[in-house]
Amino acid sequence: MEHRAGFVNILGNPNVGKSTLMNRLVGEKLSIITSKSQTTRHRIKGIVNGEDFQIVFSDTPGVVKPSYKMQEYMLDFSKSAIIDADIILYVTDVVENIEKNADFIEKVKQSEVPILLVLNKIDLTTPDKLDALFDKWKEIIPRAEIFPISATENFNVDNLYKRILELLPVGEPYFDKEEMTDMPARFFVNEIIREKILLNYDKEVPYSVEVVVEEFKEEAKRINIMAVINVERDSQKGIIIGHQGAALKKVGTEARIDIEAFFGKKVFLNLYVKVLKDWRNKENDLKRFGYKQL
């Protein structure tokens, strides 16, 4: 039996539904999903295995014009995903400006691998408008195959998945067939806590946060976790903690419930808040947090 394996990289602007689609295709919640932009900061791989195939999906940060060094590194993740893809899923939706980040789309067009253009959120438009969008994208990336879908409603995702399987190159698996991701357990704890911060705080505060798991001790029946929430300013520390610690306690409770569901074990979670001034622009901090690719 011929075995197929390849890297399927998911690219596009913020808030078009890349992470929702990734989680649908993988069948697990690996990527943060919120209504706020720039929630994905790293390349997150999700591995789907079958008897005769292995698909390595890769969710990437939304493409933005960088305002600080962290965003420069996030853009590097997305650019590298064009280069090492076997199949590109370029995700757009029915409401975003088609001209946005045209220079990045040009880089996608120059790739020689198959491009599947995913037109997401079709439940938010009319058939006539969808036809017009379809035609417009055919002009922009003529060789792309276009898949109108709704990731949240799970509409037409199966057909997209089938086409990915057909396009996978012949080859041996890149990862062990038991693996679901190449990310360590601590990474997903970080992401779950950061998701709760994105959901519970407004304005700039969630974007100034980086979570680091300092301790992860797994026992037979429970996991003991100690995590530090890094912020850029003293005022942000006060907001994260809240009056008499209420806000931090709420984040901790919500995160613990999701971490327990993710690992299938009881979790003891300790959260601390620390000020790390201007970390988003500091090379050493960004390297330590895994933003700078080696």
TAGICOR-V207716 format. One record per pair of residues at least 4 apart in sequence whose ideal C-beta (glycine too) atoms are under 8 Angstrom apart, sorted by the first residue. I is the first residue (numbers start at 1). J is the second residue. D is the distance in whole Angstrom. If there is no record, write none. Layout:
I/J/D  I/J/D
This chain:
1/51/7  1/52/5  2/52/7  2/170/6  3/52/5  3/53/7  3/54/8  3/170/7  3/171/7  3/172/6  3/173/7  4/52/7  4/53/5  4/54/8  4/165/7  4/168/4  4/169/6  4/170/6  4/171/7  5/53/7  5/54/4  5/55/8  5/56/8  5/168/7  5/169/7  5/171/4  5/172/6  5/173/5  5/174/6  6/54/8  6/55/7  6/56/7  6/86/3  6/87/6  6/167/8  6/168/5  6/169/5  6/171/7  7/56/5  7/58/6  7/84/6  7/85/6  7/86/5  7/87/8  7/174/8  8/55/6  8/56/7  8/57/5  8/58/7  8/85/7  8/86/7  8/87/5  8/88/8  8/89/6  8/164/6  9/57/8  9/58/5  9/60/7  9/81/4  9/82/7  9/84/7  9/85/4  9/87/8  9/88/6  9/89/7  10/18/5  10/21/6  10/22/6  10/57/7  10/58/6  10/59/5  10/60/6  10/81/8  10/89/5  10/91/6  11/18/8  11/60/6  11/63/7  11/78/6  11/81/6  11/82/7  11/88/6  11/89/7  11/90/5  11/91/7  11/104/8  11/108/7  12/16/5  12/18/5  12/62/7  12/63/7  12/90/6  12/91/4  12/92/6  12/118/8  13/62/5  13/63/5  13/64/8  13/92/7  13/96/6  13/100/6  13/101/6  14/37/4  14/38/5  14/62/3  14/63/7  14/64/6  15/35/8  15/36/8  15/37/5  15/62/7  15/96/8  16/62/7  16/91/5  16/92/6  16/93/5  16/96/6  16/120/6  16/121/8  17/21/6  17/91/6  17/93/6  17/120/4  17/121/6  17/151/5  17/152/7  18/22/6  18/31/8  18/40/7  18/59/6  18/60/7  18/62/7  18/91/5  19/23/6  19/31/4  19/32/6  19/33/5  19/39/7  19/40/6  19/59/6  20/24/6  20/33/5  20/151/4  20/152/6  21/25/6  21/89/7  21/91/6  21/118/7  21/120/7  21/149/8  21/151/4  21/157/7  22/26/6  22/30/7  22/31/5  22/44/7  22/46/6  22/57/6  22/59/4  23/27/8  23/28/7  23/29/5  23/30/6  23/31/6  23/33/7  23/46/8  24/151/5  24/154/6  24/157/5  25/46/7  25/48/7  25/55/8  25/57/6  25/157/7  25/160/8  25/161/6  25/164/8  26/30/6  26/46/4  26/47/8  26/48/6  26/57/6  26/180/8  27/48/7  28/46/7  28/180/6  29/33/8  29/262/8  30/44/6  30/46/5  30/59/7  30/180/8  30/181/6  30/183/8  30/188/7  31/40/6  31/44/5  31/46/8  31/59/5  31/191/8  32/39/5  32/40/6  32/191/5  32/194/7  32/195/4  32/198/7  33/39/7  33/195/8  34/39/5  34/195/6  34/198/5  34/199/6  36/198/5  36/206/7  37/62/6  37/64/8  38/61/7  38/62/6  38/64/7  38/71/8  38/74/8  38/207/7  39/195/7  39/198/6  40/44/7  40/59/6  40/60/7  40/61/5  40/62/7  41/61/6  41/70/8  41/74/6  41/291/7  42/61/7  42/74/8  42/77/6  42/187/8  42/290/7  42/291/7  43/58/5  43/59/7  43/60/5  43/61/8  43/77/5  43/80/8  43/81/6  44/58/7  44/59/5  44/181/7  44/183/6  45/56/6  45/57/7  45/58/5  45/59/8  45/181/6  45/182/5  45/183/7  46/56/8  46/57/5  46/58/8  46/59/7  46/180/7  46/181/6  47/54/7  47/55/7  47/56/5  47/57/7  47/175/5  47/179/5  47/180/6  47/181/6  47/182/7  48/54/7  48/55/4  48/57/7  49/53/7  49/54/5  49/173/7  49/177/5  49/178/8  49/179/8  50/54/8  53/165/6  53/168/6  54/173/4  54/174/7  54/175/7  54/177/7  55/164/6  55/165/7  55/168/7  56/174/6  56/175/7  58/81/6  58/85/8  60/77/6  60/78/5  60/81/5  61/74/4  61/75/7  61/77/6  61/78/6  62/78/8  63/75/7  63/78/5  63/101/5  63/104/5  64/71/6  64/74/7  64/75/7  64/101/8  65/101/8  66/71/4  66/72/4  66/74/8  66/75/6  67/71/6  68/72/8  68/280/5  68/281/5  69/73/7  69/280/6  69/281/5  69/282/7  69/283/7  69/286/6  70/74/6  70/280/4  70/281/7  70/286/6  70/291/6  71/75/6  71/280/8  72/76/7  73/77/7  73/286/6  73/291/4  73/292/6  73/293/7  74/78/7  74/291/7  75/79/6  76/80/6  76/293/6  77/81/7  77/293/7  78/82/7  78/104/7  79/83/7  79/104/8  79/107/7  80/84/6  80/293/7  81/85/6  82/88/7  82/107/6  82/108/6  82/111/6  85/111/7  85/113/5  86/113/6  86/114/8  86/167/8  86/168/7  86/169/6  87/113/6  87/114/5  87/115/8  87/116/7  87/164/6  87/167/5  87/168/7  88/108/6  88/111/6  88/113/6  88/114/7  88/115/5  88/116/7  89/116/5  89/118/6  89/160/8  89/164/8  90/105/8  90/108/6  90/115/6  90/116/7  90/117/5  90/118/7  90/141/7  90/144/7  91/118/5  91/120/6  92/96/6  92/98/7  92/117/7  92/118/7  92/119/6  92/120/7  92/137/7  93/119/7  93/120/4  93/121/4  93/124/8  94/119/7  94/120/8  94/121/5  94/122/6  94/124/6  94/125/4  94/129/7  94/130/7  94/133/6  95/121/7  95/124/7  95/125/8  96/100/6  98/133/8  98/136/6  98/137/7  98/140/7  101/105/7  102/106/6  103/107/7  104/108/7  105/109/6  105/140/7  105/141/7  106/110/7  107/111/7  108/115/7  108/141/7  109/115/8  109/140/8  109/141/5  111/115/7  114/145/7  114/167/5  115/141/6  115/143/7  115/144/4  115/145/7  116/144/7  116/145/5  116/147/6  116/160/7  116/163/6  116/164/7  116/167/8  117/137/6  117/141/6  117/144/4  117/145/7  117/146/5  117/147/7  118/147/5  118/149/6  118/160/7  119/130/7  119/133/6  119/134/7  119/137/7  119/146/6  119/147/7  119/148/5  119/149/7  120/149/6  120/150/7  120/151/6  121/125/7  121/150/6  121/151/8  121/152/8  122/130/6  122/148/5  122/149/7  122/150/5  122/155/7  123/150/5  123/152/8  123/153/6  123/155/7  125/129/5  125/130/5  125/133/8  126/130/7  127/131/6  128/132/7  129/133/6  130/134/6  130/148/6  131/135/7  132/136/6  133/137/6  134/138/6  134/146/6  134/148/7  135/139/7  136/140/7  137/141/6  137/144/7  137/146/6  138/142/6  138/144/8  138/146/7  145/163/7  147/156/6  147/159/7  147/160/5  147/163/7  148/156/6  149/155/6  149/156/4  149/157/6  149/160/6  150/154/7  150/155/4  150/156/7  151/157/7  156/160/6  157/161/6  158/162/6  159/163/7  160/164/7  161/165/7  162/166/7  163/167/6  164/168/7  173/177/6  175/179/5  175/182/7  183/187/4  183/188/7  185/189/7  185/216/6  185/263/7  186/190/6  186/213/4  186/216/5  187/191/6  188/192/6  188/262/6  189/193/7  189/211/8  189/213/5  189/216/7  189/225/6  189/227/7  189/259/6  190/194/6  190/211/4  190/212/7  190/213/6  190/227/7  191/195/6  191/211/8  192/196/7  192/255/5  192/258/5  192/259/5  192/262/7  193/197/7  193/211/5  193/227/6  193/229/7  193/251/7  193/255/5  193/271/7  194/198/6  194/206/8  194/209/6  194/210/8  194/211/5  195/199/6  195/255/8  195/258/8  196/200/6  196/251/5  196/254/5  196/255/5  196/258/8  197/201/6  197/205/8  197/206/5  197/209/5  197/211/8  197/229/7  197/240/7  197/251/6  198/206/4  199/254/8  200/247/7  200/250/6  200/251/6  200/254/8  201/205/4  201/206/5  201/239/7  201/240/7  201/247/8  202/206/8  204/208/6  205/209/7  205/231/7  205/236/5  205/239/5  205/240/7  208/231/6  208/232/4  208/233/7  208/236/6  208/280/7  209/229/6  209/230/7  209/231/6  209/236/8  209/240/7  210/229/8  210/230/5  210/276/8  210/279/6  210/285/8  210/289/5  211/227/6  211/228/7  211/229/6  211/230/7  212/227/7  212/228/5  212/230/7  212/289/7  213/225/6  213/226/7  213/227/5  214/226/5  214/227/7  214/228/6  215/224/7  215/225/7  215/226/4  216/223/7  216/224/8  216/225/6  217/223/7  217/224/4  217/225/8  218/223/5  218/265/8  219/223/7  219/224/7  221/265/7  221/266/6  222/265/6  222/266/4  222/267/6  222/268/6  223/259/8  223/263/6  223/265/5  223/266/7  223/267/5  223/268/7  224/267/8  224/268/5  225/259/7  225/267/6  225/268/7  225/269/5  225/270/7  226/269/8  226/270/5  226/272/7  227/269/7  227/270/7  227/271/6  227/272/7  228/271/8  228/272/5  228/273/7  228/274/5  229/240/6  229/248/8  229/271/6  229/272/7  229/273/5  229/274/7  230/274/5  230/275/8  230/276/4  230/279/6  231/236/4  231/237/5  231/240/6  231/273/6  231/274/7  231/275/6  231/276/7  232/236/6  232/275/7  232/276/7  232/277/6  232/278/6  232/279/6  232/280/7  233/237/7  233/275/7  233/277/7  234/238/7  234/275/6  235/239/7  236/240/6  236/275/8  237/241/6  237/273/5  237/274/8  237/275/5  239/247/7  240/247/7  240/248/6  240/251/8  240/273/5  241/245/6  241/247/6  241/248/5  241/273/6  242/246/5  242/247/3  242/248/6  242/249/8  242/250/8  243/247/8  245/249/6  246/250/6  247/251/7  248/252/6  248/271/6  248/273/7  249/253/6  250/254/6  251/255/6  251/271/7  252/256/6  252/269/6  252/271/5  253/257/7  254/258/7  255/259/6  255/269/6  255/271/8  256/260/6  256/267/5  256/269/5  257/261/7  258/262/6  259/263/6  259/267/5  259/269/7  260/264/8  260/265/6  260/266/6  260/267/5  263/267/7  276/285/6  278/282/6  279/285/4  279/286/7  279/289/8  280/286/8  282/286/6  283/287/6  283/292/7  284/288/6  285/289/6  286/291/4  286/292/5  287/291/7  287/292/5
